[in-house]
Amino acid sequence: MFRTVLLAVLVVESLGSVLRDRPLLPDSQIVGGTQVDIREHPHQLSLRTSSHICGGSIISSRWAVTAAHCVGSSPSLYSIRVGSTNKDSGTSYRVKQIIRHPNYNSRTIDFDVALLEIDGTISFGPSVQAISLASKELSANTMVNVTGWGALKEGGSVSPNLMRVSVPIVSKSSCQQVYQSMNSITDRMICAGYTAGGKDSCQGDSGGPLTSSGVLYGIVSWGRGCAQPKYPGVYTNVANLRSWIKANSGV
């Protein structure tokens, strides 16, 4: 089965379609990972309505980035929590403005990126920091880290504590080959995971970071199931969308 968005009905506003009913479904959790301290990934945030729905990354004291499929158009519905290994602790900030990429396509999940302007200024410290944004893509087989509070197995409950998994970048051609009957792998997407499966992001991780050496290269977006053999996770390509992020946030 395809991955589904945790509490998708809360994310999609009343006139919209629910993402879980679509054939290609955005991603949400960490499978096969280990628990980590937020101080190792201080850019990580929890995006929330009444509870955790997606991950995200702090990119400045006023801006954060997540997946477009995680948010609707009403910022008053959303807040973020930062600075805690536990998803329900830390400091909370309201979202002032949401800017989804105008070319976001909910069917193909292309251009799956959104900016969150924070109401106020995020206070930085050892557990809260902004992350740098990639300006170029990584080569195939480079190891990257994916973090989040998503489910620990496909269809499972979200994790209360931050988890991390390390997976290799998969070439675009190899990724397109396995997904060719389902969706196109565009220039706005990168893939990462093991052919054998077993390690991946999943429900609840959507919008969260894919990083290497303290740089944000990807945003958890979609895939088939969670950690299934042959099917890598698909992530929004930050380097490809870097100019759009800069133009809209100044970061």
N, C-alpha and C positions, 0 to 999 in steps of 0.2 A: 504494500500500500504506500501511497505517497505520504509525505510528511504533512501534518496539519498544524495550523497556528493555534496555540493555546489561547482559549477564551477569544477566539476570532470574532465572535458575535459582539464583543465589547469594543473591538478595534474598528470594525466596519460600521459606519453610521447607518441610520434607519433606512435610507433609500438605497443603500449599496447592497451588492451581493456578498454573501459570506464566503470568505476565501476557502474554507474547508470543503465547499461544494464543487470546487473547480478541479479539473484533472491534474494540473500542476500546482503543487501546494508549497508555500514557503515553509522554511525550516524552523526548528526551535530548540535543541538541547545538546548536552555533551554526553557521548557514549564512549566508554573505555578510557575515561580520563581519571585524574586525581585531583583532590581538593587542594586549593592554593589560597594563600593570604592575599587580600586586596592590595597590600603594599607591593606585591609583585606585578600587579596590573591596575595601578591606581586610576587609569583612564576609564575603567569599566563602570557602567552605570546600569541601574534597573529602571526601565521605563514602565510606568504604572498607570492604571485607571484606579480601580478600587484595590487592586493587587498587581503583582508582577505579570506583565504580558510579553515583554521583549527586552533584549539588551540594547546597548548603545555605547558610544564612546565620547568622552569629553575632548573637544578639540580647542577650546579656549575657555576663558572665565565666563563667557556669555553664550557659547554655542556648543551643541553636541550634534552627533550624526547617528542615524539609525537607518533601518530599511523603510522604504516608502510603504510597503505592505503592512507595516506595524501601526500606522497612524491614519486617522481621518483628517478632516479639515477644521475641527473645533479644538483649539489648544486648551480651552478650559477643562477638558476631560482628562488631561494628562499631567503627570508630574514625574520627576526623576528622583531616585535615591542614589547617593554616592558615598564612598568612604567606608564601606563595611563589607566584610566577607559574607555576612548573612544578608540575604536579599531584603529582609524586612527591617534592617537597622540602618544606621548612618544618617546623613542629613538629607532632607527633602527640599526640592525646589519645584515651583510651578513652571509649566511651559507657557511662555508668552506668545510665541508664534511658531507655526509649522510651515515649512517650505518643502513641499514634495516636488521632485523633478517633474517638469511639465510633460515630459515624454514617457513617464512611468506607464507601463502597460500591465494591467492586472492579469491578463490572460497568458502572456509570454513571460511575465515577471522581469521584463527588461527595464533598465534605468531605475532599479530598485534602491533608491536613496532618498532620504529626507533629512533636512536640517531642523534642529530644534533650537529656537532662541529662548534662553532661560530668563525668567522674571527675577531680576537681581543679578548678583555677581557670585559665582561659585568661589568659595574660599578654599585655596589650595593648601596642602600639607602633605605629610608622608603617605597618606592613604588616598589623596585626591590630587590628580595631576592631569594636564592635557597631554595628548599624544600627537606626535608629528604625523603628517600625511604623506603617503608615498607619491613620488613623482615619476617612478618607472616601475615596470612589472618585474616580478621575480622569475627566474628560469625554472623549468621543470625539475622536480626532485628536491628543490629547496625545502627544508623543513620549516614549518610555520606553526604558531600556536593559536588555538581557538579557545575562547573562554566564555562562560555563561552559567546561568542557573537553570538550564533546561533539564528535561527528563534524562534519567540515567539509562533508560532503555526505551525502545519504541513503544509508544502508548502509555508510558509510565508517568508518574508524578514529577513535578519539577523538584530540583534539588534546593534545600534551604541554604546551602553554602556554595561559594564560587568554585567551579570546576575548570580544569584545563586539559586539553588533549593536544598532542603534537602530531601533525600529519604532513605528508609531502605535497607540494604543488604538482598537479597533473597537467600535462600539455593540453592546449585547447583542442588539438586534433583528436587526441585520445578521448577527451571528455565528450566531444561532439559525436564521436563514433558510438559511444554507449547510450547517449541520449537522443540519437537522431530520430527515433520514432516517436519521441515525446515532445521535444522542444529544441529550439536553436540555441547554441552557445554563442552569444554575441560578443562584441568587443567590450561590452560593459560587464562581462562576467569572467571570473576565473574559477578554477576548480581545484580542489584539494581533497586527498583521502587515499586510502589503501585499496588496492585491487581485491585483497582478501576480506575487506570490510573490518568490522570490529571496533573501529574508532571513528568518531564523527560528531558533528553537531546534530541537534534534534529539536523537538517541541519545546519552546520557551527560550531558545538561544537566538532566534531571529533578531536581526538588527545589531547583534553583538560583533565584537572585533575578531579579525584574523590578522595576526601581527608577526613581525620578525624584527628582532633587535630594536625594539621600542618604536617601530614604525607601523602605522595602520595601512595594510595592503588590501584588506577585504572586509565586507560586511556580510554576515550570515544571511543568506537569501532563500535558497530552495534546494530540493533534491528529491530523490526517490527513497522513501522510507528513512531509516536512521541506521547508519553503519552497515548497510547491506553490501554483500560482495558485489564487485564490479562497478557500483554506482558511487562516484565521489560526491561530496557536497559541492554546491555551487554558491559562489560569493559575488557580491557586487564589486567590481574592479575600481578601487579608489583612484589609482593612477589615471585611468581613463577619464574619470569624472572630476579630476582635481581642479580644472579651470572653472567648472560650474560651482563647486564648493567655494572657491575663492571669490567668484563674482557675487555670490549671494550672502556670504558671511564675512568676507574680508579676511578669512583665515587661510 
